[in-house]
């Protein structure tokens, strides 16, 4: 059905399909990139919110840390100064001085140093509470007798309510030392932050830092932070209605939750039932860097959580900002919806425009198609009028010219072929100007056809004359050929008989050469065996030489033993002489040992001479064996050379025998061919007479055509 469609709707369909595919790819790519861009933008925006929220909480802890550091630094400097001035650590006894150093908190007279410390700590606590709205109160608690030896319990606390009033004692050591923040700071000896707890109906956490001097705990400085102060974090967004914020401490306990205050004190695991997701969050927390994950809450909501770390003393707390995935999906779906609507409208407008333009532009092609169909049916008398000057107009004009030219060519071909059918090969074209381009080869082919046909018929006529005269000569030649063939057959038979005799002699020579070749091979094999045995004898001679050398070493050892024995006998004789009468028997033994050593040396020398003679004889035998082996090797090589020559003679005799057999076979074939030629010559004579008669008939037929001459 598609092939039967007209060009305009077909092009519109093709272009529309391609455009639809392109638009689909573009839309899909755009949707993908838009989704990625929106997600990325959302992630960046929420990361920024999470970081800003973390910064808000971090600021609160930094304020508490600053208060603690300032107090610790002052106490450390005061202790160092007092160490250089011992009088500053003594309670004054002068009434005026006592009045100046009287404590404003306790009914005690303080040392000058402790008085300055009390004033600084008190005013710093009051100032921090008044100026830092995030701090609910600041307190300082000392270990027993650590503030001043005569004051066991020294502690005070300044809150928002009594900051403008006189500062009162906080209570005895047994009271404040049981507070969780005091115990944590005192045992850890570093800054700590407590879990949330309620105090006078207010949920708060405490920042506590120990005061150490010479690695000894002096006091604990603490700051209370109301959890409700965390409300300053950003928890709402018009773009993301589902956004909420949660603060977790290092133990994953909720310190603050913007959705419900009742969630404070619960753990992260209570809101993350999927254990794999919980493990992923905990693994990222362990690394201490900001991160985000898509998770499912306990109520089934799919949310994306953004975690940002907060430094709380020596702990890492986490600011969580989360939104429901539906918020992101809503933004993406809205973007995709409008993108699809606009793309569909644009595609519809483009396709309609293409259809209208193609229909208008391609309408003149229908006249050209009708003319082409008429030409295809054999009607070359077609006319049509196209007024446009575009490519279609040029196509139509060109098609009309082509039709007229084709009509001239067909008419001219009809005329030329009719003349040739009448036997007139001198005819020429009347419309040579119409044969242009590819048609020029048609005219050239027509000319070649008439020229070659005329030339062929002329040559046929000449050949007929030559055949007529040549057939007579062939007849007489055939008779002479027949007679010569009979004589050749007789000569060939005699030659074949002689060759058969030569063949028998050559075959006898080949058999004798083969026998000689066999004996030569046996001789070479025996010579090789002798050569191998000679090599084995040489190896045995070498082995005898080696063994003789080893015997020489043994003789040398015997000589050394005889020498050592002689020395021992001499030493024994000397010792026997020293021993006097008691050593006479030992002297006799020493003489006998010396005699044996002398005889062993003589025997060793004789044996050595005999072995040396044997070694020389072996060496001489080895030399003679080497010369014999070399001579035998030459005999082996000469035998191999002779064997090779005999092999070549045998091969040549075999090849001659085969060649003579082929010659004999060839002579027999020649004899047969000569006899066949004799019979053929007789038949050729008869055929030549018939050929002469047919040549006369051919000349008569060619004479009916008008041909080009010359």
Buried (B, 14 or more C-beta within 10 A) or exposed (E): EEEEEBBBBBBBBEBBEEBBEEBEEEBEEBBEEBBEEBBEEBBEBBBBBBBBBBBBBBEBBBBBBEBBEBBBEBBBEBBEEBEEEEEBBEBBEEEEEEEEBBBEBBEBBBBBBBBBBBEBBBEBBBBBBEEBEBBBBBBBBBBEEBBBEEBBBBBBBBBBEBBEEEBEBBBEBEEBBEBEBBBBBBEEEEBBBBBBBEEEEEBBBBBBBBBBBEEEBBBBBBBBBBBEBBEBBBBEBEEBEBBBBBBBBBEBBBBBBBEEEEBBBBEBEEBBBEEEBBEBBEEBBEEEEBBBBEBBBEEEBEBBBBBBBBBBBEBBBBBBBBBBBBBBEBBBEEBBEEBEEEBEEEBEEBBEEBBEEBBEBBEBBEBBEEBEEBBEEEEBEBEBEBEBEEEBEEBBEEBBEEBBBBBBBEEBBEBBEEBBEEEBBEBEBEBEEBBEEEBEEBBEEBBEBBEEBBEEBBEBBEBBEEBBEBBEEBBEBBEEBBEBBEEBBEEBEEEBEEBEEEBEEBBEBBEEBBEBBEEBBEBBEEBBEBBEEBBEBBEEBEEBBEEBEEBBEEBEEBBEBBBEBBEBBBEBBEEBEEEEEEBEEBBEEBEEBBEBBBEBBEBBBEBBEEBEEBBEEBBEBBEEBEEBBEEBBEBBEEBBEBBEEBBEBBBEBBEBBBEBBEBBEEBBEBBEBBBEBBEBBBEBBEBBEEBBEEBEEBBEEBEEBBBEEE
